[in-house]
Amino acid sequence: MEKWKIGGLKQSFELCQFELRGSDPSERIISDLTRLLSSEKINVALLTYSSKRNSYRRITFCINQDQFANTLKILNKVLPLPEDWRLSSREHVGIMSIFPYRSSFIKMLRIIMVSWAKNSLPIYGIATSLSAISFVTDYDVMDKAVQITRDSFRLPDNNAPIKSEICYCQSDNIKKV
């Protein structure tokens, strides 16, 4: 069977994941959350929102692992969550993104989900955009996830997965030009 072609792979730094879940409307929570994270100079690597009609809403986000304790403090003490909202977190995760290159997202999702399940790799979240499909998994299995994905698809010649080497952080320093 011929492998599907993808445009490339990208791996994130070591991250942590937070999930807020409840039934009240979440517009104010998202606004307060992003304002608080920004005020503490905490960069968000991934932010997703989902809702089920007449059931619950979920906000999931990933940030750099070194901001875990500070963010947990903000979420537990500073951000007032409605009574029925719950917080859960997961340390030491990473994001692997693939770039589909004119291929079917649905077929690619199926291939990855089946191949990762066969190898007992967890998937804690999936996000899509016009150019990428991103998967959140345990950071310590990222190399295995990349290898399994490389074995499942055809990458461009001489392509190596992009592993971020530069981490951008917010700063109080302002440069005058």
C-alpha positions, -999 to 999 in steps of 0.1 A, spaced: 0 0 0 13 34 -10 19 58 19 1 92 20 23 122 14 26 148 41 45 181 40 64 177 73 63 172 110 69 196 139 75 189 176 69 213 205 89 220 236 79 202 268 45 216 278 18 210 303 -20 209 296 -49 224 316 -86 216 311 -115 236 324 -149 220 321 -184 231 332 -219 239 321 -221 277 325 -214 299 294 -176 302 292 -171 336 274 -162 354 306 -139 325 317 -120 326 285 -116 364 286 -105 363 323 -82 334 317 -64 349 287 -61 383 305 -45 366 336 -21 345 316 -11 375 296 -5 396 327 18 369 341 36 367 307 26 331 301 25 321 265 -2 297 253 10 271 228 -25 257 221 -60 268 230 -91 249 222 -128 254 231 -156 228 227 -192 227 237 -219 201 237 -254 214 234 -272 214 268 -243 197 284 -209 211 291 -182 233 278 -145 226 278 -115 249 275 -81 232 270 -48 249 267 -11 240 267 18 262 280 55 257 287 62 232 314 82 256 335 50 277 340 30 248 354 31 258 391 24 295 384 -5 287 362 -20 262 386 -18 289 413 -36 314 390 -63 289 382 -69 278 418 -67 312 435 -70 341 412 -94 330 385 -129 325 400 -145 295 383 -182 291 385 -193 265 411 -199 236 386 -166 241 367 -138 217 373 -100 220 366 -77 192 356 -41 193 345 -15 171 330 23 177 332 50 168 306 31 167 273 41 177 239 24 186 206 33 169 173 19 186 142 17 172 108 12 192 76 -12 172 53 0 185 19 -33 183 0 -44 150 16 -76 142 34 -76 153 71 -101 125 80 -79 97 64 -48 111 81 -65 113 115 -76 77 111 -41 65 101 -25 83 131 -51 73 156 -49 36 146 -11 35 144 -7 53 178 -33 30 194 -15 -1 181 16 13 199 -2 24 231 5 61 225 -20 83 243 -38 112 225 -49 139 250 -61 164 224 -64 170 187 -66 204 170 -68 212 133 -62 243 112 -61 249 75 -25 237 73 -19 213 102 -32 186 124 -18 187 160 -18 160 186 -11 163 223 6 133 238 31 125 266 64 143 261 84 112 269 69 93 239 73 121 214 103 105 196 83 73 193 52 92 181 73 109 154 89 77 143 56 59 140 41 88 121 72 89 98 67 52 92 30 57 83 34 85 58 57 97 30 77 129 39 94 151 13 130 140 5 156 150 30 130 161 55 137 159 92 110 167 119 113 202 130 121 203 167 118 238 181 151 253 193 139 288 201 113 296 228 97 330 227 88 345 260 71 378 269 93 404 286 90 436 305 120 451 286 111 475 259 137 482 232 138 517 217 145 517 180 
